[in-house]
């Protein structure tokens, strides 16, 4: 029986809830799925694939970025999938940033003024979210990156996270998690991880498809910059 790890970092518990739903979908078959906080993961030798999820506020969670850096060698041998939870995403034509991408279609919002992005709109562009992940993985291409809405509860965050989300991003509190999109992406990971055989004529997994049909566009600068 194959064994998959769904590991996560979380600010206030909502990403852990997403991780458990992802695990439920992957486990619909002859596969064992473990769900653990990244801080409790000590060895990946027993796994045939790994999903790493974390929230985005002041960048993707540092624990998750560090985990990717520390296990680059392992991810050259076993498949890696990644998911991001966030409260804001600026709408753009970008649907691929160097890896198969799935974006919840409810999440992107158009800029207030076309062609003139405010700071928060520039900050919440897709490339800014995904670039640090690809840099941390050191050239390892995830089988899929899922980008989903998260939950923001100011009463459960540390002061610096509250300041950044409230003052800089101006993100309203609330729950933007789309469980249908999350489950759809997670179900596609069974094929991406080669846990099941694709149907004839179905060459791409659900996990590799965006939530709405758009043409792929590659951002050449993905591997050109660096960010902690």
Secondary structure, DSSP 8 states (H G I E B T S, - for coil): -EEEEEEE--SSSHHHHHHHHHHHHHTSSSEEEEEEEGGG----TT-SEEEEEEEBSSSB-HHHHHHHHHTHHHHTTSEEEEEEEES--B--S---SSS-EEE-TTT-B--SSTT---HHHHHTSHHHHHHHHHHHTTT---SEEEEEE-EE-GGGS-HHHHHIIIIIS----EE---HHHHHHHHHHHHHHTTSS---TT--S-GGGS-SS-------TTTTT----
